Amino acid sequence: MKTVKISLNSIDKVKSFVNTISRYDYDFDLVSGRYVIDAKSIMGIFSLDLSRPIDLNIHAEGLDERGTSEILDVLKPYIVE
C-alpha cells in the first residue's frame, strides 16, 4: 500500500480525480480523520472535509515499480507535499 496526501478543493477537481482513478482496477481509499471512504465514490468524497489535504491509500499489491510510478504520475495534479 502506498499513501500520498492529496487536495480536492473544488468540484471540478473531485470529478476529474474520480474519472482518473476509475480507469484503474486497484482499490483507492480516502482517509480523513476516522473516516475511510472509497475514493471512486463522488458522494463519499463530498461527505469529507475538503478544505484540508486528505490521505489517499493506494492498494496496488503486486504492481511493479513502473506501474506505481504511472499511477503517481497521473495523480500528480492532486498530490500535495
N, CA, C and O atoms as a printed pandas DataFrame, in Angstrom:
     atom_number atom_name residue_name chain_id  residue_number  x_coord  y_coord  z_coord
0              1         N          MET        A               1    0.843   -1.176    0.000
1              2        CA          MET        A               1    0.000    0.000    0.000
2              3         C          MET        A               1    0.890    1.241    0.000
3              4         O          MET        A               1    1.893    1.307    0.711
4              5         N          LYS        A               2    0.512    2.193   -0.789
5              6        CA          LYS        A               2    1.217    3.478   -0.888
6              7         C          LYS        A               2    0.247    4.565   -0.434
7              8         O          LYS        A               2   -0.927    4.537   -0.803
8              9         N          THR        A               3    0.723    5.519    0.360
9             10        CA          THR        A               3   -0.113    6.616    0.843
10            11         C          THR        A               3    0.484    7.939    0.409
11            12         O          THR        A               3    1.681    8.181    0.568
12            13         N          VAL        A               4   -0.377    8.804   -0.149
13            14        CA          VAL        A               4    0.025   10.160   -0.526
14            15         C          VAL        A               4   -1.043   11.130   -0.032
15            16         O          VAL        A               4   -2.197   10.746    0.161
16            17         N          LYS        A               5   -0.656   12.386    0.171
17            18        CA          LYS        A               5   -1.611   13.429    0.545
18            19         C          LYS        A               5   -2.083   14.121   -0.729
19            20         O          LYS        A               5   -1.284   14.485   -1.592
20            21         N          ILE        A               6   -3.407   14.295   -0.826
21            22        CA          ILE        A               6   -3.965   14.971   -1.995
22            23         C          ILE        A               6   -4.875   16.106   -1.552
23            24         O          ILE        A               6   -5.327   16.156   -0.408
24            25         N          SER        A               7   -5.132   17.012   -2.481
25            26        CA          SER        A               7   -6.045   18.119   -2.242
26            27         C          SER        A               7   -7.137   18.075   -3.311
27            28         O          SER        A               7   -6.856   18.042   -4.509
28            29         N          LEU        A               8   -8.382   18.073   -2.853
29            30        CA          LEU        A               8   -9.545   18.089   -3.754
30            31         C          LEU        A               8  -10.422   19.267   -3.345
31            32         O          LEU        A               8  -11.504   19.076   -2.789
32            33         N          ASN        A               9   -9.962   20.475   -3.617
33            34        CA          ASN        A               9  -10.615   21.665   -3.093
34            35         C          ASN        A               9  -11.604   22.332   -4.049
35            36         O          ASN        A               9  -11.986   23.483   -3.839
36            37         N          SER        A              10  -12.019   21.618   -5.096
37            38        CA          SER        A              10  -13.057   22.159   -5.979
38            39         C          SER        A              10  -13.871   21.013   -6.575
39            40         O          SER        A              10  -13.410   19.873   -6.634
40            41         N          ILE        A              11  -15.065   21.325   -7.006
41            42        CA          ILE        A              11  -15.950   20.314   -7.592
42            43         C          ILE        A              11  -15.323   19.719   -8.843
43            44         O          ILE        A              11  -15.388   18.508   -9.056
44            45         N          ASP        A              12  -14.713   20.565   -9.673
45            46        CA          ASP        A              12  -14.077   20.068  -10.897
46            47         C          ASP        A              12  -12.924   19.125  -10.591
47            48         O          ASP        A              12  -12.737   18.125  -11.285
48            49         N          LYS        A              13  -12.150   19.437   -9.556
49            50        CA          LYS        A              13  -11.049   18.560   -9.168
50            51         C          LYS        A              13  -11.560   17.195   -8.705
51            52         O          LYS        A              13  -10.961   16.166   -9.018
52            53         N          VAL        A              14  -12.660   17.188   -7.965
53            54        CA          VAL        A              14  -13.234   15.923   -7.482
54            55         C          VAL        A              14  -13.686   15.083   -8.667
55            56         O          VAL        A              14  -13.380   13.892   -8.732
56            57         N          LYS        A              15  -14.411   15.686   -9.605
57            58        CA          LYS        A              15  -14.895   14.935  -10.774
58            59         C          LYS        A              15  -13.733   14.399  -11.601
59            60         O          LYS        A              15  -13.752   13.242  -12.021
60            61         N          SER        A              16  -12.731   15.224  -11.834
61            62        CA          SER        A              16  -11.569   14.810  -12.611
62            63         C          SER        A              16  -10.809   13.686  -11.899
63            64         O          SER        A              16  -10.381   12.723  -12.536
64            65         N          PHE        A              17  -10.642   13.809  -10.576
65            66        CA          PHE        A              17   -9.949   12.800   -9.783
66            67         C          PHE        A              17  -10.657   11.448   -9.877
67            68         O          PHE        A              17  -10.016   10.426  -10.117
68            69         N          VAL        A              18  -11.969   11.443   -9.690
69            70        CA          VAL        A              18  -12.729   10.188   -9.740
70            71         C          VAL        A              18  -12.650    9.572  -11.134
71            72         O          VAL        A              18  -12.487    8.359  -11.261
72            73         N          ASN        A              19  -12.761   10.383  -12.170
73            74        CA          ASN        A              19  -12.637    9.870  -13.539
74            75         C          ASN        A              19  -11.253    9.267  -13.781
75            76         O          ASN        A              19  -11.132    8.248  -14.461
76            77         N          THR        A              20  -10.221    9.883  -13.234
77            78        CA          THR        A              20   -8.848    9.403  -13.413
78            79         C          THR        A              20   -8.634    8.057  -12.740
79            80         O          THR        A              20   -8.144    7.122  -13.374
80            81         N          ILE        A              21   -8.997    7.942  -11.456
81            82        CA          ILE        A              21   -8.703    6.693  -10.748
82            83         C          ILE        A              21   -9.665    5.567  -11.112
83            84         O          ILE        A              21   -9.362    4.397  -10.875
84            85         N          SER        A              22  -10.804    5.898  -11.677
85            86        CA          SER        A              22  -11.760    4.855  -12.075
86            87         C          SER        A              22  -11.231    4.019  -13.241
87            88         O          SER        A              22  -11.753    2.938  -13.511
88            89         N          ARG        A              23  -10.209    4.505  -13.925
89            90        CA          ARG        A              23   -9.608    3.749  -15.024
90            91         C          ARG        A              23   -8.759    2.579  -14.525
91            92         O          ARG        A              23   -8.388    1.699  -15.302
92            93         N          TYR        A              24   -8.456    2.574  -13.232
93            94        CA          TYR        A              24   -7.603    1.521  -12.661
94            95         C          TYR        A              24   -8.449    0.529  -11.859
95            96         O          TYR        A              24   -9.434    0.903  -11.222
96            97         N          ASP        A              25   -8.046   -0.740  -11.905
97            98        CA          ASP        A              25   -8.777   -1.788  -11.199
98            99         C          ASP        A              25   -8.362   -1.923   -9.736
99           100         O          ASP        A              25   -8.862   -2.802   -9.035
100          101         N          TYR        A              26   -7.476   -1.087   -9.276
101          102        CA          TYR        A              26   -6.998   -1.168   -7.904
102          103         C          TYR        A              26   -7.948   -0.438   -6.972
103          104         O          TYR        A              26   -8.778    0.359   -7.410
104          105         N          ASP        A              27   -7.817   -0.719   -5.674
105          106        CA          ASP        A              27   -8.637   -0.040   -4.674
106          107         C          ASP        A              27   -7.927    1.218   -4.200
107          108         O          ASP        A              27   -6.717    1.221   -3.973
108          109         N          PHE        A              28   -8.697    2.276   -4.056
109          110        CA          PHE        A              28   -8.198    3.552   -3.558
110          111         C          PHE        A              28   -9.114    3.984   -2.422
111          112         O          PHE        A              28  -10.335    4.006   -2.582
112          113         N          ASP        A              29   -8.535    4.327   -1.275
113          114        CA          ASP        A              29   -9.312    4.807   -0.135
114          115         C          ASP        A              29   -8.858    6.206    0.230
115          116         O          ASP        A              29   -7.671    6.526    0.165
116          117         N          LEU        A              30   -9.824    7.043    0.619
117          118        CA          LEU        A              30   -9.506    8.353    1.154
118          119         C          LEU        A              30   -9.711    8.306    2.664
119          120         O          LEU        A              30  -10.729    7.806    3.142
120          121         N          VAL        A              31   -8.737    8.830    3.415
121          122        CA          VAL        A              31   -8.795    8.800    4.870
122          123         C          VAL        A              31   -8.757   10.235    5.386
123          124         O          VAL        A              31   -7.809   10.980    5.136
124          125         N          SER        A              32   -9.798   10.598    6.102
125          126        CA          SER        A              32   -9.886   11.927    6.712
126          127         C          SER        A              32  -10.306   11.735    8.162
127          128         O          SER        A              32  -11.468   11.445    8.450
128          129         N          GLY        A              33   -9.351   11.898    9.069
129          130        CA          GLY        A              33   -9.651   11.643   10.482
130          131         C          GLY        A              33   -9.973   10.178   10.687
131          132         O          GLY        A              33   -9.163    9.311   10.361
132          133         N          ARG        A              34  -11.143    9.895   11.223
133          134        CA          ARG        A              34  -11.530    8.495   11.450
134          135         C          ARG        A              34  -12.386    7.937   10.321
135          136         O          ARG        A              34  -12.834    6.793   10.396
136          137         N          TYR        A              35  -12.615    8.714    9.290
137          138        CA          TYR        A              35  -13.440    8.281    8.169
138          139         C          TYR        A              35  -12.581    7.713    7.043
139          140         O          TYR        A              35  -11.569    8.303    6.664
140          141         N          VAL        A              36  -12.991    6.571    6.515
141          142        CA          VAL        A              36  -12.335    5.953    5.368
142          143         C          VAL        A              36  -13.419    5.699    4.330
143          144         O          VAL        A              36  -14.396    5.003    4.606
144          145         N          ILE        A              37  -13.247    6.262    3.136
145          146        CA          ILE        A              37  -14.258    6.080    2.094
146          147         C          ILE        A              37  -13.584    5.621    0.795
147          148         O          ILE        A              37  -12.385    5.809    0.595
148          149         N          ASP        A              38  -14.381    5.024   -0.064
149          150        CA          ASP        A              38  -13.918    4.586   -1.378
150          151         C          ASP        A              38  -13.644    5.829   -2.222
151          152         O          ASP        A              38  -14.540    6.647   -2.430
152          153         N          ALA        A              39  -12.420    5.974   -2.704
153          154        CA          ALA        A              39  -12.037    7.172   -3.453
154          155         C          ALA        A              39  -12.710    7.252   -4.819
155          156         O          ALA        A              39  -12.638    8.292   -5.474
156          157         N          LYS        A              40  -13.362    6.178   -5.263
157          158        CA          LYS        A              40  -14.064    6.205   -6.550
158          159         C          LYS        A              40  -15.518    6.653   -6.387
159          160         O          LYS        A              40  -16.270    6.684   -7.361
160          161         N          SER        A              41  -15.911    6.996   -5.168
161          162        CA          SER        A              41  -17.278    7.414   -4.874
162          163         C          SER        A              41  -17.363    8.935   -4.745
163          164         O          SER        A              41  -16.863    9.512   -3.779
164          165         N          ILE        A              42  -17.994    9.571   -5.715
165          166        CA          ILE        A              42  -18.142   11.034   -5.671
166          167         C          ILE        A              42  -18.939   11.443   -4.433
167          168         O          ILE        A              42  -18.568   12.394   -3.745
168          169         N          MET        A              43  -20.021   10.737   -4.150
169          170        CA          MET        A              43  -20.841   11.069   -2.981
170          171         C          MET        A              43  -20.030   10.921   -1.692
171          172         O          MET        A              43  -20.139   11.749   -0.788
172          173         N          GLY        A              44  -19.228    9.880   -1.614
173          174        CA          GLY        A              44  -18.396    9.683   -0.435
174          175         C          GLY        A              44  -17.391   10.800   -0.255
175          176         O          GLY        A              44  -17.172   11.274    0.860
176          177         N          ILE        A              45  -16.781   11.221   -1.348
177          178        CA          ILE        A              45  -15.790   12.297   -1.274
178          179         C          ILE        A              45  -16.425   13.589   -0.766
179          180         O          ILE        A              45  -15.826   14.306    0.035
180          181         N          PHE        A              46  -17.633   13.884   -1.229
181          182        CA          PHE        A              46  -18.284   15.116   -0.793
182          183         C          PHE        A              46  -18.742   15.062    0.659
183          184         O          PHE        A              46  -19.144   16.086    1.212
184          185         N          SER        A              47  -18.690   13.886    1.290
185          186        CA          SER        A              47  -19.032   13.796    2.710
186          187         C          SER        A              47  -17.834   14.144    3.593
187          188         O          SER        A              47  -17.975   14.244    4.812
188          189         N          LEU        A              48  -16.658   14.330    2.992
189          190        CA          LEU        A              48  -15.441   14.647    3.745
190          191         C          LEU        A              48  -15.200   16.153    3.799
191          192         O          LEU        A              48  -15.780   16.915    3.025
192          193         N          ASP        A              49  -14.338   16.567    4.719
193          194        CA          ASP        A              49  -13.910   17.960    4.800
194          195         C          ASP        A              49  -12.843   18.180    3.731
195          196         O          ASP        A              49  -11.699   17.756    3.899
196          197         N          LEU        A              50  -13.208   18.838    2.638
197          198        CA          LEU        A              50  -12.304   19.021    1.505
198          199         C          LEU        A              50  -11.460   20.288    1.619
199          200         O          LEU        A              50  -10.704   20.610    0.702
200          201         N          SER        A              51  -11.579   21.004    2.728
201          202        CA          SER        A              51  -10.784   22.228    2.890
202          203         C          SER        A              51   -9.351   21.918    3.292
203          204         O          SER        A              51   -8.489   22.794    3.235
204          205         N          ARG        A              52   -9.086   20.673    3.701
205          206        CA          ARG        A              52   -7.733   20.262    4.096
206          207         C          ARG        A              52   -7.285   19.095    3.232
207          208         O          ARG        A              52   -8.116   18.387    2.662
208          209         N          PRO        A              53   -5.967   18.888    3.131
209          210        CA          PRO        A              53   -5.473   17.714    2.387
210          211         C          PRO        A              53   -5.960   16.412    3.024
211          212         O          PRO        A              53   -6.174   16.337    4.234
212          213         N          ILE        A              54   -6.129   15.396    2.189
213          214        CA          ILE        A              54   -6.657   14.093    2.598
214          215         C          ILE        A              54   -5.632   13.029    2.220
215          216         O          ILE        A              54   -4.945   13.155    1.207
216          217         N          ASP        A              55   -5.531   11.984    3.032
217          218        CA          ASP        A              55   -4.650   10.859    2.709
218          219         C          ASP        A              55   -5.322    9.947    1.699
219          220         O          ASP        A              55   -6.480    9.566    1.868
220          221         N          LEU        A              56   -4.596    9.600    0.653
221          222        CA          LEU        A              56   -5.065    8.634   -0.343
222          223         C          LEU        A              56   -4.239    7.369   -0.192
223          224         O          LEU        A              56   -3.021    7.390   -0.367
224          225         N          ASN        A              57   -4.907    6.260    0.135
225          226        CA          ASN        A              57   -4.251    4.958    0.216
226          227         C          ASN        A              57   -4.461    4.229   -1.100
227          228         O          ASN        A              57   -5.595    4.037   -1.538
228          229         N          ILE        A              58   -3.375    3.828   -1.721
229          230        CA          ILE        A              58   -3.429    3.109   -2.996
230          231         C          ILE        A              58   -3.104    1.652   -2.706
231          232         O          ILE        A              58   -1.986    1.324   -2.310
232          233         N          HIS        A              59   -4.087    0.779   -2.905
233          234        CA          HIS        A              59   -3.916   -0.655   -2.655
234          235         C          HIS        A              59   -3.620   -1.337   -3.982
235          236         O          HIS        A              59   -4.526   -1.830   -4.654
236          237         N          ALA        A              60   -2.359   -1.359   -4.349
237          238        CA          ALA        A              60   -1.951   -1.926   -5.639
238          239         C          ALA        A              60   -0.885   -2.986   -5.411
239          240         O          ALA        A              60    0.211   -2.911   -5.967
240          241         N          GLU        A              61   -1.217   -3.981   -4.580
241          242        CA          GLU        A              61   -0.270   -5.050   -4.318
242          243         C          GLU        A              61    0.023   -5.796   -5.612
243          244         O          GLU        A              61   -0.861   -5.987   -6.447
244          245         N          GLY        A              62    1.252   -6.208   -5.763
245          246        CA          GLY        A              62    1.645   -6.939   -6.959
246          247         C          GLY        A              62    1.996   -6.045   -8.134
247          248         O          GLY        A              62    2.402   -6.533   -9.188
248          249         N          LEU        A              63    1.843   -4.743   -7.961
249          250        CA          LEU        A              63    2.169   -3.800   -9.031
250          251         C          LEU        A              63    3.655   -3.485   -8.962
251          252         O          LEU        A              63    4.185   -3.192   -7.890
252          253         N          ASP        A              64    4.321   -3.547  -10.100
253          254        CA          ASP        A              64    5.759   -3.270  -10.102
254          255         C          ASP        A              64    6.030   -1.771   -9.969
255          256         O          ASP        A              64    5.105   -0.958   -9.979
256          257         N          GLU        A              65    7.297   -1.423   -9.847
257          258        CA          GLU        A              65    7.700   -0.026   -9.643
258          259         C          GLU        A              65    7.240    0.882  -10.788
259          260         O          GLU        A              65    6.853    2.028  -10.560
260          261         N          ARG        A              66    7.285    0.367  -12.011
261          262        CA          ARG        A              66    6.872    1.161  -13.177
262          263         C          ARG        A              66    5.370    1.466  -13.117
263          264         O          ARG        A              66    4.945    2.578  -13.432
264          265         N          GLY        A              67    4.579    0.482  -12.715
265          266        CA          GLY        A              67    3.129    0.686  -12.602
266          267         C          GLY        A              67    2.774    1.673  -11.505
267          268         O          GLY        A              67    1.880    2.502  -11.672
268          269         N          THR        A              68    3.483    1.582  -10.373
269          270        CA          THR        A              68    3.257    2.524   -9.283
270          271         C          THR        A              68    3.618    3.936   -9.728
271          272         O          THR        A              68    2.909    4.888   -9.401
272          273         N          SER        A              69    4.708    4.079  -10.466
273          274        CA          SER        A              69    5.113    5.389  -10.973
274          275         C          SER        A              69    4.064    5.958  -11.919
275          276         O          SER        A              69    3.806    7.161  -11.912
276          277         N          GLU        A              70    3.462    5.101  -12.730
277          278        CA          GLU        A              70    2.418    5.558  -13.665
278          279         C          GLU        A              70    1.222    6.117  -12.901
279          280         O          GLU        A              70    0.706    7.180  -13.246
280          281         N          ILE        A              71    0.785    5.410  -11.871
281          282        CA          ILE        A              71   -0.350    5.889  -11.078
282          283         C          ILE        A              71   -0.013    7.216  -10.412
283          284         O          ILE        A              71   -0.825    8.142  -10.426
284          285         N          LEU        A              72    1.181    7.315   -9.828
285          286        CA          LEU        A              72    1.575    8.558   -9.166
286          287         C          LEU        A              72    1.701    9.708  -10.159
287          288         O          LEU        A              72    1.412   10.854   -9.812
288          289         N          ASP        A              73    2.125    9.422  -11.385
289          290        CA          ASP        A              73    2.223   10.469  -12.411
290          291         C          ASP        A              73    0.852   11.040  -12.764
291          292         O          ASP        A              73    0.707   12.255  -12.901
292          293         N          VAL        A              74   -0.156   10.178  -12.913
293          294        CA          VAL        A              74   -1.489   10.684  -13.268
294          295         C          VAL        A              74   -2.154   11.382  -12.073
295          296         O          VAL        A              74   -3.069   12.187  -12.251
296          297         N          LEU        A              75   -1.693   11.073  -10.868
297          298        CA          LEU        A              75   -2.244   11.727   -9.672
298          299         C          LEU        A              75   -1.498   13.010   -9.302
299          300         O          LEU        A              75   -1.890   13.707   -8.367
300          301         N          LYS        A              76   -0.436   13.319  -10.025
301          302        CA          LYS        A              76    0.413   14.471   -9.716
302          303         C          LYS        A              76   -0.369   15.790   -9.552
303          304         O          LYS        A              76   -0.025   16.567   -8.661
304          305         N          PRO        A              77   -1.392   16.081  -10.357
305          306        CA          PRO        A              77   -2.112   17.350  -10.175
306          307         C          PRO        A              77   -2.842   17.460   -8.829
307          308         O          PRO        A              77   -3.208   18.560   -8.414
308          309         N          TYR        A              78   -3.053   16.343   -8.155
309          310        CA          TYR        A              78   -3.797   16.338   -6.894
310          311         C          TYR        A              78   -2.900   16.202   -5.669
311          312         O          TYR        A              78   -3.326   16.513   -4.557
312          313         N          ILE        A              79   -1.664   15.743   -5.856
313          314        CA          ILE        A              79   -0.774   15.468   -4.746
314          315         C          ILE        A              79   -0.209   16.772   -4.179
315          316         O          ILE        A              79    0.217   17.661   -4.916
316          317         N          VAL        A              80   -0.218   16.857   -2.837
317          318        CA          VAL        A              80    0.401   17.987   -2.142
318          319         C          VAL        A              80    1.528   17.454   -1.277
319          320         O          VAL        A              80    1.489   16.306   -0.835
320          321         N          GLU        A              81    2.510   18.267   -1.040
321          322        CA          GLU        A              81    3.680   17.839   -0.249
322          323         C          GLU        A              81    3.452   18.043    1.221
323          324         O          GLU        A              81    4.329   17.739    2.030
